[in-house]
Amino acid sequence: MNFTWMKWTALPVAVLMVGSVAMAQDQPAPSSQPAPQAQSESSATAATPATTATPAAKPKPTVAQRKENQQDRIAQGVKSGQLTAGETANLEKKEAGINKETAADRAANGGKLTAAEKKQVNHQQNQVSKQIYADKHNANTAHYGNNKVGQRRENQQDRIAQGIKSGQLTPGETAKLENQQKGINKQVAADRKANGGPLTASEKKQVNHEQNAASKNIYHKKHNAKTQPQAQAQAQPKP
């Protein structure tokens, strides 16, 4: 009797234990992955548009740099034939005038220019700059022709252009040399017009004699003590 009661009492307990084990096995295992978090700091940073740095403004060229830039543009025009001898002489006469004024201002101020003087020089160079552009892009060009007279003229212009570019020739020296070339060119044009195009043998001889004198003049001016001071840093030349 006691045995039977214990038997029926133990049976529900065993069933309850088996059910508990089964329920425990059905529970999902705890995940090793952390719960999703809010957007990470790195992701948030990546999503934020980067701020574009404002490029630094280019420093304004100094008086010396501006002078050198103008000379480079004139030299290129002489070399390419975009500037005639007369145009070059006129431009360099103006550059020589600016240089003379600048030198006088520096001498009066112990070697320096005042803010007002710098502003005045910049204004003057702006005017010359416009004229350089206009002269280089107008219809007037140096036509040398495929002949000895024309080749000699072109050679002289190339030597002058090299002297301008290197600083061996000052604007004043260049103006004088180009005025000399202008005079020769004017004479050649008049002779050709009078002869229906060609030059006579004596006219060619005369032109060659004048170019020999001009050639010596170019050499002496390029090798004397006068030079165009070169700036330490150079701005990009304009056309």
C-alpha positions, 0 to 999 in steps of 0.5 A: 500500500505504501509502495503503491502511493510512493510510486504514484507520487514520484511519477508526477515529479519525474514528469515535471522534471523532464518537462523542465529540461525540455523547456530549458533546451528550447530556450535560445542560446544567449548571443555573443554579438552585442546589441545593435548600437547607435551610429558609431562616431566614425560612421557619423563623421564619414556621413558628415560632409567634409568642409572644403578649405578656402584656398589662400589668396595669391600674394600680389606681385612686388614692383620688381616682379611686375616689371620683370613680368612685363619685360617677359611679355614684351620679349615673347612678343618680339621673339614671335613677331607679334610686336613690331620694332616701333611697338616695342620701342614705344612700350619700352619707352613707357617702361623706362619712364616708370623705372625712372620715376620709381628710382627717383621715389626710392632715392627720396625715401631712403630706398623704399616706396610709400603705399601711395607710390606703389599704388601709382606704379601699379596703376601705370603698369596696368595701363602698359599691360593693356597696351602690351596685350593690344599691340600683341593682338592687333594686325601689325606684325613683323614680316621678315620674308624669306630673304637675307635682309629679312633674316638679318632683321629677324636675327637682330630681333631675336638677340634683342628679345633674349636681352630683354628676357635675361635682363641684359637690356634695360627698357631704355636700352631696348627702346633705343635699339628698337628705334634704330631697327624701326628706322632701318625697317622704314627705309627698307619699306620706302626703297621697296615701294619705290622699286616695285618690291625688290631692293637694288644691290646698293640698297641691300649693301646699305641696309647690311651696313646699317644692321652691322652698326646696329649689331655692334650696338646690341652687343655693347648694350647687352654686355655693359654694366646696365642690367634689368634687376631680376625679381626673386619670384616671378608671377605667371606672365600674361599674354 
